[in-house]
Amino acid sequence: MPTVSSMSTCDCAEAAKASSLTGAGEQFQKHALALVRVWQHAQLEVGFSGPYRDHLAVGAHATLWDGFLMRWISWLRDNIPDIATSASASLSAVMIQRLLEGTLDLAVMYRPGQPPGLTIEHLFDEEFVLVTSAPARSRRTESNYVFVDWGPDFQAEHAAAYPETLPYAVRKRVALARALIARPRLLLLDEPAGGLSAEDIEELAALIVSLPNRACSVMLVEHHMDLVMRVCTGIVVLDFGRVIAAGTPQEIRENEAVTEAYLGAEVTT
């Protein structure tokens, strides 16, 4: 009989602090998450197999549930009661990944692109409406404009309609969102942290770290070393166009040539 060992929450936390993923582990992590989602979906399907003849997993942007999708789900329950329905709200990239995995049957989203193996159908268009209490002829500025961020797709559409209203940090995110809409396999970023606040850089770092989960690799050119050390798994350091070091973030931190080039050599007198 197999034995089962137990570990307290505190022990787990200490173990997590003491361990870290290898390079191979980081590469496998995105596949592990997909495996977990497939397993959870299989459990859900089996649970519905008794009282229902089928199960429909539906996903959509949170903004699309209020109104259209809530009415549609209600119609399904009234007219096809023997089909179980599970619903979720998420971003386009996550829903497309789940469609490809098979853990989502149908997704309603803005600008889905054309992923291979998926059928895309146009449902309806939404119109941008600018609401303001300012006089009609007055000039809009960043200081008196409230931007509601509904995700990368909305940012791209909003930037096309009202480019002058977006703060600088949001304009940079919009530029990145436009690049991601094409679902590239490799994204080149040239000093994306320039001019951003610490909070904006934190959001940028979180986005860059998430990109490998979308099957997108990143080549980053950046002088903001905190960002580089946080998001990169491999680093190449240049000094006046010459490669002086290459390796992991830890190896770069301990490299004397990098320290001398960027922090200056210690002078003894």
C-alpha positions in Angstrom: 0.0 0.0 0.0 1.5 3.4 -0.9 2.2 5.8 1.9 0.9 9.3 2.0 3.1 12.0 3.6 1.7 15.3 4.9 3.2 18.7 5.0 1.8 21.8 6.8 1.2 25.1 5.1 4.2 26.6 6.9 6.4 23.7 5.8 5.2 24.1 2.2 6.0 27.8 2.3 9.5 27.1 3.6 10.1 24.4 0.9 8.9 26.8 -1.8 11.4 29.5 -0.6 14.2 27.0 -0.6 13.6 25.6 -4.1 13.5 27.1 -7.6 12.7 25.8 -11.0 15.5 24.7 -13.4 15.5 26.0 -16.9 13.8 22.8 -18.1 11.2 23.2 -15.3 10.4 26.8 -16.4 9.9 25.5 -19.9 7.6 22.7 -18.7 5.6 24.9 -16.4 3.3 26.2 -19.2 2.6 22.7 -20.3 1.9 21.6 -16.7 -0.7 24.3 -16.4 -2.4 23.1 -19.6 -2.4 19.5 -18.2 -4.0 20.7 -15.0 -6.7 22.5 -16.9 -7.4 19.4 -19.1 -7.6 17.2 -16.1 -10.0 19.6 -14.3 -12.1 19.8 -17.5 -12.2 15.9 -17.7 -13.4 15.8 -14.0 -16.2 18.3 -14.9 -17.3 16.3 -17.9 -17.5 13.1 -16.0 -19.5 14.8 -13.2 -22.1 15.9 -15.7 -22.3 12.6 -17.5 -25.2 11.3 -15.4 -28.1 13.8 -15.5 -27.1 15.5 -18.7 -26.5 14.2 -22.3 -23.7 16.8 -23.0 -21.7 19.6 -21.6 -21.0 23.1 -23.1 -18.1 25.1 -21.7 -18.5 28.8 -22.6 -16.0 31.7 -22.1 -16.2 35.4 -22.8 -14.9 38.8 -21.8 -16.4 40.0 -18.5 -17.9 43.0 -20.3 -19.9 40.7 -22.6 -21.6 38.8 -19.9 -23.9 41.6 -18.8 -26.7 41.5 -21.2 -26.0 39.4 -24.3 -24.5 36.2 -22.8 -26.6 36.1 -19.7 -29.7 36.1 -21.9 -28.2 33.5 -24.1 -27.3 31.2 -21.2 -30.8 31.6 -19.8 -32.3 30.7 -23.2 -30.1 27.5 -23.3 -31.3 26.4 -19.8 -35.0 27.0 -20.8 -34.8 25.4 -24.3 -32.1 22.7 -24.0 -32.3 21.7 -20.3 -30.5 18.4 -20.8 -27.2 20.1 -21.7 -25.1 21.3 -18.8 -23.4 24.7 -19.2 -20.3 26.0 -17.4 -19.3 29.6 -17.9 -16.1 31.7 -17.3 -14.8 35.2 -17.9 -11.2 35.7 -19.2 -9.0 37.5 -21.7 -8.8 36.6 -25.4 -5.3 34.9 -25.2 -6.4 32.7 -22.3 -9.6 31.7 -24.0 -7.9 30.9 -27.3 -5.4 28.7 -25.5 -8.3 26.9 -23.8 -10.1 26.4 -27.1 -6.9 24.8 -28.6 -6.6 22.6 -25.5 -10.2 21.5 -25.7 -11.2 22.8 -22.3 -13.4 25.4 -23.8 -16.1 24.7 -26.5 -17.1 28.3 -27.3 -15.7 31.7 -26.7 -17.0 35.2 -27.3 -14.3 37.9 -27.6 -13.2 41.0 -29.4 -10.9 40.6 -32.4 -10.0 36.9 -32.0 -7.8 36.8 -35.1 -7.7 33.5 -36.9 -6.0 30.8 -34.9 -5.4 27.5 -36.8 -8.1 24.9 -36.3 -10.8 27.2 -35.0 -13.9 28.5 -36.6 -14.6 32.3 -36.3 -18.0 33.8 -36.7 -19.0 37.5 -36.5 -21.8 38.1 -34.0 -22.2 41.9 -33.6 -20.3 45.2 -33.5 -20.1 47.5 -30.5 -19.8 51.3 -30.9 -17.4 53.5 -28.9 -19.2 56.2 -27.0 -17.2 59.1 -25.4 -19.0 60.5 -22.4 -17.9 63.9 -21.1 -19.1 66.8 -19.0 -16.7 69.3 -20.8 -17.9 71.7 -23.4 -18.1 70.2 -26.9 -15.4 72.3 -28.4 -12.9 72.1 -25.5 -9.7 70.1 -25.9 -9.4 66.8 -24.1 -6.3 66.3 -22.0 -4.8 63.5 -20.0 -5.5 65.3 -16.7 -9.3 65.5 -17.2 -9.9 62.1 -18.9 -10.7 58.8 -17.1 -9.5 55.8 -19.1 -11.2 52.5 -18.2 -8.8 49.6 -19.1 -10.7 46.6 -20.4 -7.7 44.7 -21.7 -5.3 44.7 -24.7 -7.9 44.4 -27.4 -9.9 47.3 -26.0 -6.8 49.4 -25.6 -5.9 48.9 -29.3 -9.4 49.9 -30.4 -9.5 52.9 -28.0 -6.1 54.1 -29.2 -7.4 54.1 -32.8 -10.5 56.1 -31.9 -9.1 58.5 -29.3 -5.3 58.5 -29.5 -4.9 61.9 -27.8 -6.6 60.8 -24.6 -4.3 58.1 -23.5 -1.5 58.6 -20.9 2.0 57.8 -22.0 2.2 54.5 -20.1 -1.1 53.3 -21.6 0.1 54.3 -25.1 3.1 52.1 -24.6 0.8 49.2 -23.5 -1.4 49.8 -26.5 1.6 49.5 -28.8 2.5 46.2 -27.2 -1.1 45.0 -27.4 -1.1 45.8 -31.1 1.9 43.6 -31.6 0.4 40.8 -29.6 -2.9 40.7 -31.6 -0.9 39.1 -34.5 0.1 36.3 -32.0 3.8 36.4 -32.9 6.1 33.6 -32.0 8.9 36.1 -31.2 8.5 39.6 -29.9 11.3 42.2 -30.0 11.1 44.9 -27.3 13.5 47.9 -27.4 13.7 49.6 -24.0 10.0 49.3 -23.2 10.5 50.5 -19.6 11.7 54.0 -20.8 9.7 56.8 -19.2 7.5 54.4 -17.1 6.8 54.7 -13.4 7.7 51.9 -10.9 4.1 50.7 -10.9 4.0 50.7 -14.7 7.3 48.7 -14.9 5.8 46.1 -12.5 2.8 45.6 -14.8 5.2 45.4 -17.8 7.2 42.8 -16.1 4.2 40.7 -15.3 3.1 40.9 -18.9 6.5 39.9 -20.3 6.7 36.9 -17.9 3.3 35.7 -19.0 4.2 35.8 -22.8 5.8 32.3 -22.9 2.5 30.9 -21.8 1.1 32.2 -25.1 3.9 30.4 -27.1 5.6 33.8 -27.6 9.4 34.2 -26.9 10.8 37.7 -26.1 14.0 39.4 -27.0 14.5 42.4 -24.7 16.9 45.3 -25.2 16.8 47.2 -21.9 19.0 49.4 -19.6 16.6 49.0 -16.6 18.5 46.2 -14.8 15.9 45.4 -12.2 13.4 44.6 -15.1 16.0 42.6 -17.0 17.0 40.5 -13.9 13.3 39.8 -13.1 12.0 38.7 -16.5 14.9 37.2 -18.4 16.2 33.6 -18.2 19.2 34.3 -20.4 21.1 37.6 -20.6 23.8 38.9 -23.0 25.7 42.0 -21.9 27.3 44.5 -24.3 29.9 47.1 -23.5 30.4 49.6 -26.4 29.0 47.0 -28.8 31.2 44.1 -27.6 29.8 41.1 -25.8 31.4 40.9 -22.3 29.2 38.3 -20.7 26.4 35.8 -21.3 24.5 33.6 -18.9 21.7 33.4 -16.3 20.7 36.4 -14.2 22.6 35.0 -11.2 25.7 34.5 -13.4 25.5 38.0 -14.7 25.2 39.4 -11.2 28.4 37.7 -10.2 30.3 38.5 -13.3 33.3 40.9 -12.6 33.5 42.2 -16.1 29.8 43.3 -15.9 30.4 44.9 -12.5 33.4 46.8 -13.8 31.7 48.0 -17.0 28.5 49.2 -15.4 29.4 50.0 -11.8 33.1 51.0 -12.3 36.2 49.3 -11.1 37.4 49.7 -7.5 40.4 51.9 -7.3 42.9 51.5 -4.5 45.2 54.3 -3.4 
